[in-house]
Amino acid sequence: MDFIDQIKQFSKRVDSLKDSLPTEEATKTSIIMPFFSLLGYDVFNPEEFMPEFTADVGIKKGEKVDYAILNNGEPTILIECKWIGEPLEKHDSQLFRYFGTSKAKFAILTNGRIYKFYTDLDESNKMDEKPFLEIDILDVKEAQVTELKKFHKSNFDVDTIFDVASELKYSNEFKITFANQLQNPTDDFVKFFLSNTYDGKFTQKVVDKFKPILKKALNNYITELMNDKIKTALGSKEDVVKPSDKPETTNSEESENATEREHKIITTEEELEAFFIVKNILKDVVDMNDITYKDNERYMAILYKGKTTKWICRFYFNSSNKYIALSDDSKKEIRVPIKDIYEIQDMKDKLINALTKFI
């Protein structure tokens, strides 16, 4: 069973149990421990999953966090648990204290339904006030499953997760800000659009007049964009013109066809995540800014310094079978099948070897 299917199945379990768990202990046993078991941890092995982990806080000795995931005896993830019916807003300060006194790089606050993931992006060894990832297990998005999979025992890598945590944190903030603006545009947001379209004075009366117009225009654009993506996804193979059947085209038609092909290129979150994994692997060899990508309909190419002739690897993720392509000494493709993108981490030597050909 794929990981996403396991999460969906677990979500149904939580939904069926959520109203019959009267205490925090019942929540831990029935939901939280099975969740971390789903992530591959042996929850009955105290050398790996330690309950009541001691986290001395200042002059207060013997303070305990509910669980700690250990690696070679050192905590890597601290977990603070609450009853499933209890809001989590007031409890991050307790976890904040624990985080600063341990060597853990990540912390999770959960009530069995909501899982908030924290690290120390803003200040080293000091837990951020806001989580970089928050998951409602009853409403899990596909993109969140991809991020959650990084915390699976078989995939867990502190550096990889930390590198993408910053992007996740700010991308989530951007989404929230944009969603709020779509519903209730602020004066400054309206003025930003008016600055390129309206020649008059930006009086409050003018701003108020354009608020509902801007709101409608943006929401209509989002709807049209989604419809276009759905149409592209549902496009049948019969609509594609075979090379032997192509009619002669003018330069104008060729340009239009090229633009249409560009519109069909969809860079998926899975491809971007794989790109960041490769970027992280090669960061000690070259400047990370020199590792770029170029996407097309068939594959995504990972490039050195943006040159298509200097491709390090290619991702073929557009079918049920996934492949990573590397080049041999004669620059011919050698395709390596993979089950999921986290296997890329096992190809470190091959990726470095492919890169060093261009340095």
N, C-alpha and C positions, 0 to 999 in steps of 0.2 A: 504494500500500500504506500503510495506517495505521501510525503510529509504533509502536503496541503490537505489530503484526504484524512489523514490522522487528526489534523487540527479541526477539521469540520466535524469529525466524529466526536472529538473531545468537547467541542462546543455544544453539541446536542446533550452530552452527559451533564455539563454544567447547567444547561437550561432546565433539565429534568430534576436536578438536585437543589437548585438555588433557593427554593422556598421551604426546604425541609432541613436546613442546616442552622441550628439554634445558637451555636457558639463558634468562637475562633478555632478551637481545637477540632471541631467537626469539619470546619472549612479546610483546615490544613490536611486532615487525613483523607477527606473525600475528594478534594479538588486540587489543592496546591501541590501536595506530594505527587499525585499522578501526573500533574502538568510537567514537573521537572523530570519525572520518569520518562515522559514522552520525549523530553529533550536529551534522553540518553544517559542520564545520571542514575547511579545506583543509590536510591534514596535510603536504603537500609545499611549502607556502608559509611560509618562515621569518618573514615579516612578520606571519603570523597564528598559526602553530603552530611555535614556536621550540624545536628540540632543544638539549640541553646549555646551558640558560639559566644565565648567570652570576649567582650570588646570594652576594655577599661576606658572610661571617659574621664580624663582629668583626675580629680581627687576621688571620683566615684569609681570604686573598684567592683568588679564582678558584674558589670552591666552586660546583658546578654542580648544578642540579636537572634531572631528565630532560627535562621539557618545560614550556613556559609558553605559555598562550594569551594573545595580545597584542591590545590595542585601542589604536590610535594610538601604537604603540610602547611602551606601558606594559603590564606583566603584570596580568591580571585573575584568572587561575587558574594555580596552580602544580601540577604533576603529578609525583609521585615513583613510579617503577615498580619492581617486583620480579618475580622468576621466579614462574610460576604455582603452583609447588609450595611456595612459601615463605610461612609465616605472616606476617601483617602487624603483629602485636602489638608487636614490638621496633623498628619502623622509623618510628614517628610522631615520635620525638624529632628525627630528621634533618630531616624536613619542618618541624617546629616551628621550628628554627633558621632555615631558609630564609624562612619566612613573615614573621618579624619584621623582616627586612632589605629586604623588597620592598613595593611598593604593591598587591600582589595582595590581593583581599578573600576569595578562596576557595582552598582547597587540596584536592587529591585524592590519596589514597594507594591504590595498586592493585597487584594481582598478575595482573590480567587477568580474574580471576573475581570477586573481591571489590573493590568500589569504596567507599571511605570519603570522605565529603565533610565538610570542616571550614570553619569561619569563626571570627570573633572576637567571639562573643556575650558572654562573661564579662568580657573586658578588651580594650579597643580595641588593635589592632595586635599582639595576642598570640594565637596560635592556641589554640583550646579544646583541652582534653585529650581530650574525647570528640567524635566526629563527630555532626553533626545528622542525617545520612542515611547509611545503610549498605545497599548492594545486593549481593546474591549473584546474579550474572548467570545462574546455573543454576536459580535459584528466585526469579524476580522476581514480586513482588506487583503487582496492578493499580494500587494506590494509589501504589506506588513509581514506576511508569512515569509517572504524572502529575507527580510531583516531578522525575523525571529530565528530562522534556520541557522544564522550565524552563531547563535548561542547554543546550538546543539553540541554535545560533547565531542562528536566526531569532526566538527568544523571549527570549534572555538579557537580563536586566535586573537589575543589582546590587541596587537598592533593593527590588524585588519579592521576590527570593529571600531577601534578608536579613530582610525583614519576616516571612516564613513560617518561616524557619530556627529561630527561637526556639520557635515552636509545635511544629514537627516534633521538635526536640530533646527537649522535655519530654513530649510525647505519647508518644514512643518509650520514654522512661524510665518513664512511667506504665504503659504496656503490659507492659514487662518486669517491673516490680514486681508488677502484678496477676497476670500469668502465674505468677510464682513463688509468690504467695500462694495461687493456685488449687491448686498442687501441694503446697506445704508451708507452711500457714498459721503465722505466728509467734504467739507468746503475745499480743502487743499487738493483733494483728489479730483474734484470737478474742475478746479482752476487749472490743474495740470492739463486736462484735455482741452479746455477752452483756450489755453495759450496757443495752441496750434490751429484753432478753427474759428475763433471769435475775435473780431477786431474792436469791439466796444469795451467799455469799462466793466471791470468785474465787481459790480455792486452786489450787495447781498441779495437784492431782488433778482438779479440776473442768475446768480449761483443757484438760488432756490428754484428758479424756473427750469434750469437745465438738469437738476438732480434726477428727477424721474425719467428724463429723456436719456441721460447717460446710463442709468440703471437698466432701462429697457434695452438699449443698444448693446450693452455688454452681455447681458443674459441671452439676447438673441444670437449674438456672435458665438457664445459658448455652445448653444444648442446646434447651430449650423455646423460648427467644428466637429461636434460629436457625431452628427448625422453623416458628415463626410467620412469620418473614420469608420463608422458602421458600414457604410456603402462599400468602402475599400475592402473591409474585412469580408464582406459577403460577396464580393465580385467573383463571378464564375470564370473558370479557365477557358470556357468557350468564347469569352469576350476578348481574349488575348489573340492578337494577330500573329500567326506563325511566320517565320522569316521568309519561307518560300511563297507565302501568299501576300506579302507586303506590296501595296501599290506604290507607285513612284510618288515621292513627296517633294514639295517645294521647301526652300530653306525655312520659310515661315512655319510650315507644317512640322518640319523637323524640330524647330524650336519649341513648338507647342507640345510635341510628343515628349521631348526631353523634360519639359516642366511637369507634364503629367506623370512621368516616371518618378520624378523627385517627390511628388506628392504621395506616391505609393510607398515610399521608404518610411517605415515606422521604426524608430529606435526604441527598443523595449527596455524596461527597467532591468531585465535579466542581462541584456547586453551591456548596459551601463555598469551594472554591478561587477560583471566579469572584467570589464575594462579597468575598474578601480582595483580589482584583485591583481591584475597584471601590473598596473602602475605601482602598486605597493611592493610587489616582488622585485621590480627593477629599480626602485628608488635609491638603492645603495650603489648602483652601477652608473647611472646617469641622472641628470636633473629631471625631476618628475614632470616639469613643463615640456620636456622634449618628447614625452610619450603622449601621442594623440591618437585619435581614431577617425576613420571615414566610413560611413555606413552606406550600403546600397541595398538593392532588392534581395540579392542572394546571400550576402554575408557582411559582417562588420570587420574591417581591417584595422589592426593596431599598428601604428606607424611610428617611425623614429624621425623626429623633426618635421612631421607633416608630409613626408615624401612617400608617395605611393610605391616608388621603386624600393623603398626601405621598409618593407612590411615585416613585422616581427612574428605576428600570427594572425589568423583569421578565425572568426566565430561563425559557424554555421548552425544557427539556432532556430531556423524558420520551419523546421519540420519536427516530427515526433522523435527522430534520432538526432542527437546533438554531436557536433564534431568541433575539435580544435585543429586547425591546419597549421603546420610548421613547414618551413622550406628546407630542402636538403642543399648540398653544396652546389648543385646545378640549378637552384632556385625553383625546383619542382615541389608541388604541394605533397605533404605527407599528412593525411588526415588521421587523427586519433579520436576514436569514439569516447564519449564521456556520458555518465548518467546524470550528473548535475555539475554546475559551474564550480563547485568547491573542489573538484578534482584538479582544477588548474593549479592549486597550491602545490600539488605533487609534481608539477612540471617545471619547477623553478630552474633547474640546471639547463633544461632544453631551451627555456625562454631566454635565459642569460646568454647562452651560446648563440641563439638566433640574433640577439641584439649586438653582440660583440663583433659580428661580421661587418657592421656599419660604423663602428667607432674608430 
